[in-house]
Amino acid sequence: MSRDQLDTRIHEAARAARASVTGLAAEAMAHRAPGTRAVRRARRVATAGVLAVAAVAVLMATTLLVSTDDGGDEATNVAAGPPTEAQMPPPDGPPPAPSPVDLMIAEGTLPSGEAWILGVGGPADGLCLAVEIGDDGMPSACSSTPLGPALPGDDAYRPQLYGDIRVPPVVFGRMPAGITEVEVVLANGARTERSAVFPGEFGPFYTVAVPADTVPVAVIGHSGDGESVRYEVRQ
């Protein structure tokens, strides 16, 4: 209900109340006996009528303010104005944390449940592995050389080791083109199951988690035609 409709309803109620009072006063004056007592009675009737008019007007205003057609409080909403900052709903949680890498290559979850991201980042724009560890966010381990085309004689394919003691050791790195699977050789002579590599520029790439009580010593890459290459883990 609009403000104009509300005022109209209040005025109509007031006019009806005044009409009723006028009739009561006239009846009292018509049946009065001579003397001041009848005059006083007529005045009391008129006074009561005025109070009734006021009471009816207040009652109508209160009722119309509280009850609207849609069950809301339209008058209160109009008067309240726009919500203040304290009344605004809270945002959907804190803003997301910045990514630990500048360019993501792959992501996944370790067998122990921690999420990881493989990508390009760090001071040298090298290959980085970041692992989510509790309240510490995603600490990362990065290569000290920029990720780019492999040059003869460099260690572009030498495996990197993520060695935070709070998570199992993770070996990561890249392989020459044509390699489709990798396996990690452990110090006790055992080997992990073969894992598929991730495609990407200057790749392919890999991440392999090993048991916490073992030491990785090398990574062997296998191609689709049966060829293999071996690179020692960077300790």
C-alpha positions as CSV (number, residue, x, y, z in Angstrom):
1,M,0.0,0.0,0.0
2,S,1.4,3.4,-1.0
3,R,1.7,6.4,1.4
4,D,-1.2,8.3,-0.4
5,Q,-3.5,5.2,0.0
6,L,-2.6,5.0,3.7
7,D,-3.5,8.7,4.3
8,T,-6.8,8.3,2.5
9,R,-7.8,5.3,4.7
10,I,-6.9,7.2,7.9
11,H,-9.0,10.3,6.8
12,E,-12.0,8.2,6.0
13,A,-11.9,6.5,9.4
14,A,-11.7,9.9,11.1
15,R,-14.7,11.3,9.2
16,A,-16.8,8.2,10.1
17,A,-15.9,8.6,13.8
18,R,-16.7,12.4,13.8
19,A,-20.1,11.7,12.2
20,S,-20.9,9.2,14.9
21,V,-19.9,11.7,17.6
22,T,-22.1,14.4,16.1
23,G,-25.1,12.2,16.2
24,L,-24.5,11.3,19.9
25,A,-24.1,14.9,20.9
26,A,-27.2,16.0,19.0
27,E,-29.2,13.2,20.7
28,A,-28.0,14.2,24.1
29,M,-28.9,17.9,23.6
30,A,-32.3,17.0,22.3
31,H,-33.2,15.0,25.5
32,R,-31.6,17.4,28.0
33,A,-33.5,18.8,30.8
34,P,-33.3,22.6,31.5
35,G,-30.2,23.6,33.4
36,T,-26.5,23.3,33.4
37,R,-26.5,19.5,34.2
38,A,-27.7,18.7,30.7
39,V,-25.2,21.0,29.1
40,R,-22.4,19.3,31.1
41,R,-23.7,15.9,29.9
42,A,-23.7,17.1,26.3
43,R,-20.1,18.4,26.7
44,R,-19.0,15.1,28.1
45,V,-20.5,13.3,25.2
46,A,-18.8,15.6,22.7
47,T,-15.5,15.3,24.6
48,A,-15.8,11.5,24.5
49,G,-16.5,11.7,20.8
50,V,-13.4,13.8,20.1
51,L,-11.3,11.3,22.1
52,A,-12.9,8.5,20.1
53,V,-12.0,10.1,16.9
54,A,-8.4,10.4,17.9
55,A,-8.3,6.8,19.2
56,V,-9.8,5.5,15.9
57,A,-7.3,7.5,13.8
58,V,-4.4,6.2,15.8
59,L,-5.7,2.7,15.7
60,M,-6.2,2.8,11.9
61,A,-2.7,4.3,11.4
62,T,-1.1,1.7,13.5
63,T,-3.0,-1.2,11.8
64,L,-2.2,0.1,8.3
65,L,1.5,0.6,9.1
66,V,1.9,-2.9,10.5
67,S,-0.4,-4.9,8.1
68,T,0.0,-4.5,4.3
69,D,-1.4,-6.6,1.5
70,D,1.8,-8.6,1.0
71,G,2.5,-9.1,4.7
72,G,5.4,-6.7,4.7
73,D,6.1,-3.4,6.4
74,E,6.0,-1.1,3.5
75,A,5.9,2.2,5.5
76,T,8.9,1.1,7.5
77,N,10.8,0.0,4.4
78,V,10.2,3.4,2.8
79,A,11.3,5.3,5.8
80,A,14.3,3.2,6.5
81,G,16.1,4.1,3.3
82,P,19.0,2.0,1.8
83,P,20.8,-0.5,4.1
84,T,23.8,0.7,5.9
85,E,27.2,-1.0,5.6
86,A,26.6,-2.9,8.9
87,Q,23.3,-4.3,7.5
88,M,24.8,-5.5,4.2
89,P,25.1,-9.3,3.9
90,P,28.7,-10.6,4.4
91,P,30.7,-11.5,1.3
92,D,31.1,-15.1,0.3
93,G,34.1,-15.9,2.4
94,P,37.6,-14.3,2.2
95,P,39.1,-13.5,-1.2
96,P,41.0,-16.4,-2.8
97,A,44.7,-16.7,-2.1
98,P,47.1,-15.8,-4.9
99,S,48.3,-18.8,-6.9
100,P,51.8,-20.1,-6.0
101,V,52.6,-20.4,-9.7
102,D,52.3,-17.9,-12.6
103,L,51.3,-20.5,-15.2
104,M,49.7,-23.8,-14.2
105,I,50.7,-27.0,-16.1
106,A,48.8,-29.6,-14.1
107,E,47.1,-30.2,-10.7
108,G,46.1,-33.2,-8.7
109,T,46.0,-34.8,-5.2
110,L,48.7,-36.8,-3.5
111,P,47.8,-40.3,-2.2
112,S,47.9,-38.8,1.3
113,G,45.2,-36.2,0.4
114,E,47.2,-33.0,-0.2
115,A,46.4,-31.0,-3.3
116,W,49.3,-30.1,-5.6
117,I,49.9,-27.7,-8.5
118,L,52.7,-28.0,-11.1
119,G,53.5,-24.9,-13.0
120,V,56.0,-22.1,-13.9
121,G,57.0,-19.6,-11.2
122,G,59.6,-18.7,-8.6
123,P,62.3,-16.1,-8.9
124,A,63.8,-17.8,-12.1
125,D,60.4,-18.6,-13.8
126,G,61.4,-22.3,-13.5
127,L,59.4,-25.4,-13.0
128,C,57.6,-25.4,-9.6
129,L,55.6,-27.9,-7.5
130,A,53.4,-26.4,-4.8
131,V,51.7,-28.7,-2.2
132,E,48.9,-27.6,0.1
133,I,50.0,-28.1,3.7
134,G,47.5,-27.1,6.4
135,D,47.5,-23.4,7.4
136,D,50.8,-22.8,5.6
137,G,49.0,-22.5,2.2
138,M,50.9,-24.1,-0.7
139,P,54.7,-24.0,-0.1
140,S,56.5,-24.6,-3.4
141,A,59.8,-26.0,-4.6
142,C,61.2,-24.6,-7.9
143,S,64.0,-25.1,-10.3
144,S,66.7,-22.5,-10.2
145,T,66.8,-22.2,-14.0
146,P,64.1,-20.8,-16.3
147,L,61.9,-23.2,-18.0
148,G,62.7,-23.1,-21.7
149,P,64.1,-25.3,-24.6
150,A,66.6,-27.9,-23.4
151,L,70.1,-27.1,-24.4
152,P,72.9,-29.7,-25.0
153,G,74.8,-30.4,-21.8
154,D,72.4,-28.7,-19.4
155,D,70.4,-30.4,-16.7
156,A,66.9,-29.5,-18.0
157,Y,65.7,-33.1,-17.5
158,R,67.2,-33.6,-14.1
159,P,64.4,-34.5,-11.6
160,Q,63.5,-32.2,-8.8
161,L,62.5,-33.3,-5.3
162,Y,59.8,-31.8,-3.1
163,G,61.2,-32.8,0.4
164,D,58.9,-31.1,3.0
165,I,58.8,-33.6,5.9
166,R,55.1,-32.9,6.4
167,V,54.1,-34.7,3.2
168,P,55.5,-37.8,1.4
169,P,58.5,-37.0,-1.0
170,V,57.4,-36.0,-4.5
171,V,59.6,-36.2,-7.5
172,F,58.7,-33.8,-10.4
173,G,60.3,-32.6,-13.6
174,R,60.1,-32.9,-17.4
175,M,61.1,-35.4,-20.0
176,P,62.1,-35.2,-23.7
177,A,59.4,-35.2,-26.3
178,G,58.1,-38.7,-27.0
179,I,58.1,-39.9,-23.4
180,T,54.6,-41.0,-22.3
181,E,55.3,-42.7,-18.9
182,V,57.7,-42.4,-16.0
183,E,58.7,-44.5,-13.0
184,V,60.9,-43.6,-10.0
185,V,63.8,-45.8,-8.9
186,L,64.2,-46.0,-5.1
187,A,67.3,-46.4,-3.0
188,N,66.3,-49.9,-1.9
189,G,66.1,-51.0,-5.6
190,A,62.3,-50.9,-5.8
191,R,60.4,-49.0,-8.5
192,T,57.1,-47.2,-8.4
193,E,54.3,-48.0,-10.8
194,R,54.5,-46.1,-14.1
195,S,52.7,-42.8,-14.2
196,A,51.4,-40.9,-17.3
197,V,53.1,-37.6,-18.1
198,F,51.3,-34.2,-18.6
199,P,51.6,-32.4,-21.9
200,G,52.8,-28.8,-22.1
201,E,55.2,-26.4,-23.8
202,F,58.9,-27.6,-23.2
203,G,57.4,-30.8,-21.8
204,P,56.1,-33.4,-21.2
205,F,56.0,-33.1,-17.3
206,Y,55.4,-35.4,-14.4
207,T,54.9,-35.6,-10.6
208,V,55.3,-38.9,-8.7
209,A,54.8,-39.3,-4.9
210,V,56.9,-42.0,-3.2
211,P,56.5,-43.6,0.2
212,A,57.6,-41.5,3.2
213,D,60.3,-44.1,4.3
214,T,62.0,-44.3,0.9
215,V,64.6,-42.3,-1.0
216,P,64.2,-41.6,-4.7
217,V,67.4,-41.8,-6.7
218,A,66.4,-41.7,-10.4
219,V,63.5,-41.3,-12.8
220,I,63.1,-43.5,-15.9
221,G,61.0,-42.2,-18.8
222,H,59.5,-44.6,-21.3
223,S,58.3,-43.8,-24.9
224,G,55.6,-45.5,-26.8
225,D,58.1,-47.4,-29.0
226,G,59.9,-49.1,-26.1
227,E,62.8,-46.6,-25.7
228,S,63.7,-45.3,-22.3
229,V,65.9,-42.6,-20.7
230,R,67.2,-42.2,-17.1
231,Y,67.9,-39.1,-15.1
232,E,69.2,-38.9,-11.5
233,V,67.2,-37.1,-8.8
234,R,68.5,-33.8,-7.6
235,Q,69.1,-34.1,-3.9
